[in-house]
């Protein structure tokens, strides 16, 4: 593990926070937008006998959160390699 300059550390954390904000926006859109705001529109579609709006409110946001967690881990591993701060 190498030492980063102050400028590199600021860039690393700027990109980390930027990624987190983007992923939180996606999760918010899926959980709040699809599960609450667009529920009436989505309930016109059914999957396996369940209304799509209900599915997003009950299951969809959880699945998206888990997917975003894995995506974040993958992107942060790449960012760590780029800044040469990956764990051994």
MIDOSE-1310 file (N, C-alpha, C; in nm, 2 decimals, decimal comma, always signed):
residues 88
xxxx	+0,08/-0,12/+0,00/+0,00/+0,00/+0,00/+0,09/+0,12/+0,00; +0,06/+0,21/-0,09/+0,14/+0,33/-0,10/+0,07/+0,45/-0,04; +0,15/+0,55/-0,01/+0,10/+0,68/+0,04/+0,05/+0,76/-0,07; -0,07/+0,82/-0,05/-0,13/+0,91/-0,15/-0,09/+1,06/-0,11
xxxx	-0,08/+1,14/-0,22/-0,07/+1,28/-0,19/-0,20/+1,33/-0,14; -0,20/+1,45/-0,09/-0,33/+1,51/-0,04/-0,43/+1,53/-0,16; -0,37/+1,57/-0,27/-0,46/+1,59/-0,39/-0,52/+1,45/-0,44; -0,44/+1,35/-0,44/-0,49/+1,21/-0,47/-0,59/+1,17/-0,37
xxxx	-0,57/+1,19/-0,25/-0,67/+1,15/-0,14/-0,80/+1,22/-0,16; -0,80/+1,35/-0,19/-0,92/+1,43/-0,22/-0,99/+1,37/-0,34; -0,92/+1,34/-0,45/-0,98/+1,29/-0,57/-1,04/+1,15/-0,54; -0,97/+1,07/-0,47/-1,02/+0,93/-0,43/-1,15/+0,95/-0,36
xxxx	-1,16/+1,03/-0,25/-1,28/+1,05/-0,18/-1,39/+1,12/-0,25; -1,36/+1,21/-0,34/-1,46/+1,27/-0,43/-1,52/+1,17/-0,51; -1,45/+1,08/-0,57/-1,50/+0,98/-0,66/-1,58/+0,88/-0,58; -1,54/+0,84/-0,46/-1,61/+0,75/-0,37/-1,74/+0,81/-0,34
xxxx	-1,75/+0,93/-0,29/-1,87/+1,00/-0,25/-1,96/+1,01/-0,38; -1,91/+1,05/-0,49/-1,99/+1,06/-0,61/-2,06/+0,93/-0,65; -1,98/+0,82/-0,64/-2,04/+0,69/-0,66/-2,15/+0,65/-0,56; -2,13/+0,68/-0,44/-2,23/+0,65/-0,33/-2,36/+0,73/-0,36
xxxx	-2,34/+0,86/-0,39/-2,46/+0,95/-0,42/-2,54/+0,89/-0,54; -2,47/+0,86/-0,64/-2,54/+0,80/-0,76/-2,61/+0,67/-0,73; -2,55/+0,59/-0,65/-2,62/+0,46/-0,62/-2,74/+0,48/-0,52; -2,72/+0,58/-0,43/-2,84/+0,61/-0,34/-2,95/+0,67/-0,42
xxxx	-2,92/+0,75/-0,52/-3,03/+0,81/-0,61/-3,10/+0,69/-0,68; -3,03/+0,60/-0,73/-3,09/+0,48/-0,80/-3,18/+0,41/-0,70; -3,13/+0,38/-0,58/-3,21/+0,31/-0,48/-3,33/+0,39/-0,44; -3,32/+0,52/-0,43/-3,43/+0,61/-0,39/-3,54/+0,60/-0,50
xxxx	-3,50/+0,61/-0,63/-3,59/+0,61/-0,74/-3,67/+0,47/-0,74; -3,60/+0,36/-0,72/-3,66/+0,23/-0,72/-3,75/+0,22/-0,60; -3,70/+0,25/-0,48/-3,78/+0,22/-0,36/-3,89/+0,32/-0,34; -3,86/+0,45/-0,35/-3,97/+0,55/-0,32/-4,05/+0,58/-0,45
xxxx	-3,98/+0,60/-0,56/-4,04/+0,63/-0,69/-4,13/+0,51/-0,74; -4,08/+0,39/-0,75/-4,15/+0,28/-0,80/-4,24/+0,22/-0,70; -4,20/+0,22/-0,57/-4,28/+0,16/-0,46/-4,39/+0,24/-0,41; -4,38/+0,38/-0,42/-4,48/+0,47/-0,37/-4,54/+0,56/-0,47
xxxx	-4,46/+0,64/-0,54/-4,51/+0,74/-0,63/-4,57/+0,68/-0,75; -4,51/+0,58/-0,81/-4,56/+0,53/-0,94/-4,64/+0,40/-0,92; -4,68/+0,37/-0,79/-4,74/+0,24/-0,76/-4,87/+0,22/-0,85; -4,95/+0,32/-0,87/-5,08/+0,30/-0,94/-5,05/+0,27/-1,09
xxxx	-4,95/+0,33/-1,15/-4,92/+0,30/-1,28/-4,86/+0,16/-1,29; -4,77/+0,13/-1,20/-4,70/+0,00/-1,21/-4,80/-0,12/-1,17; -4,90/-0,09/-1,09/-5,00/-0,19/-1,05/-5,08/-0,24/-1,17; -5,08/-0,17/-1,28/-5,15/-0,22/-1,40/-5,08/-0,34/-1,47
xxxx	-4,95/-0,36/-1,43/-4,88/-0,48/-1,48/-4,87/-0,58/-1,37; -4,89/-0,71/-1,40/-4,88/-0,82/-1,30/-4,76/-0,91/-1,34; -4,69/-0,95/-1,24/-4,58/-1,05/-1,25/-4,61/-1,17/-1,16; -4,64/-1,28/-1,21/-4,66/-1,40/-1,12/-4,79/-1,38/-1,04
xxxx	-4,89/-1,31/-1,08/-5,01/-1,28/-1,01/-5,00/-1,17/-0,91; -4,88/-1,10/-0,90/-4,87/-0,99/-0,81/-4,86/-0,86/-0,89; -4,92/-0,76/-0,84/-4,90/-0,63/-0,91/-4,76/-0,58/-0,90; -4,71/-0,52/-1,01/-4,57/-0,47/-1,01/-4,54/-0,37/-0,91
xxxx	-4,63/-0,27/-0,88/-4,61/-0,17/-0,78/-4,59/-0,23/-0,64; -4,67/-0,33/-0,61/-4,66/-0,40/-0,49/-4,53/-0,48/-0,48; -4,49/-0,54/-0,59/-4,36/-0,61/-0,59/-4,25/-0,52/-0,56; -4,25/-0,40/-0,63/-4,14/-0,31/-0,60/-4,14/-0,26/-0,46
xxxx	-4,25/-0,24/-0,40/-4,26/-0,19/-0,26/-4,21/-0,30/-0,17; -4,24/-0,43/-0,19/-4,21/-0,54/-0,10/-4,08/-0,60/-0,13; -4,04/-0,62/-0,25/-3,92/-0,70/-0,29/-3,82/-0,63/-0,37; -3,87/-0,55/-0,47/-3,78/-0,49/-0,57/-3,68/-0,40/-0,51
xxxx	-3,71/-0,32/-0,41/-3,61/-0,23/-0,36/-3,50/-0,30/-0,28; -3,54/-0,42/-0,22/-3,44/-0,50/-0,15/-3,34/-0,56/-0,25; -3,40/-0,62/-0,36/-3,31/-0,68/-0,46/-3,22/-0,58/-0,53; -3,27/-0,46/-0,55/-3,19/-0,35/-0,61/-3,08/-0,31/-0,51
xxxx	-3,12/-0,30/-0,38/-3,02/-0,27/-0,28/-2,90/-0,37/-0,28; -2,94/-0,50/-0,28/-2,83/-0,60/-0,28/-2,75/-0,59/-0,41; -2,81/-0,57/-0,52/-2,74/-0,55/-0,65/-2,64/-0,43/-0,64; -2,69/-0,32/-0,59/-2,61/-0,20/-0,58/-2,49/-0,22/-0,48
xxxx	-2,51/-0,30/-0,38/-2,41/-0,33/-0,29/-2,29/-0,40/-0,36; -2,33/-0,51/-0,44/-2,22/-0,58/-0,51/-2,16/-0,49/-0,62; -2,24/-0,40/-0,68/-2,18/-0,31/-0,78/-2,09/-0,21/-0,72; -2,12/-0,16/-0,60/-2,04/-0,07/-0,53/-1,90/-0,14/-0,49
xxxx	-1,91/-0,26/-0,44/-1,79/-0,33/-0,40/-1,70/-0,35/-0,52; -1,76/-0,38/-0,64/-1,68/-0,40/-0,76/-1,61/-0,27/-0,80; -1,69/-0,16/-0,81/-1,64/-0,03/-0,85/-1,53/+0,02/-0,75; -1,55/+0,00/-0,62/-1,45/+0,05/-0,53/-1,32/-0,03/-0,53
xxxx	-1,34/-0,16/-0,56/-1,21/-0,24/-0,58/-1,13/-0,19/-0,70; -1,20/-0,15/-0,81/-1,14/-0,09/-0,92/-1,08/+0,04/-0,89; -1,15/+0,12/-0,81/-1,10/+0,26/-0,77/-0,98/+0,24/-0,68; -0,98/+0,14/-0,59/-0,87/+0,11/-0,50/-0,74/+0,08/-0,58
xxxx	-0,76/-0,01/-0,68/-0,65/-0,05/-0,77/-0,60/+0,07/-0,84; -0,68/+0,16/-0,89/-0,64/+0,28/-0,97/-0,56/+0,37/-0,88; -0,59/+0,38/-0,75/-0,52/+0,47/-0,66/-0,41/+0,39/-0,58; -0,40/+0,26/-0,61/-0,30/+0,18/-0,55/-0,31/+0,17/-0,40
xxxx	-0,44/+0,15/-0,35/-0,46/+0,14/-0,21/-0,54/+0,01/-0,18; -0,54/-0,08/-0,27/-0,62/-0,21/-0,25/-0,56/-0,29/-0,13; -0,64/-0,36/-0,07/-0,60/-0,45/+0,04/-0,54/-0,57/-0,02; -0,44/-0,63/+0,05/-0,37/-0,75/+0,01/-0,43/-0,87/+0,07
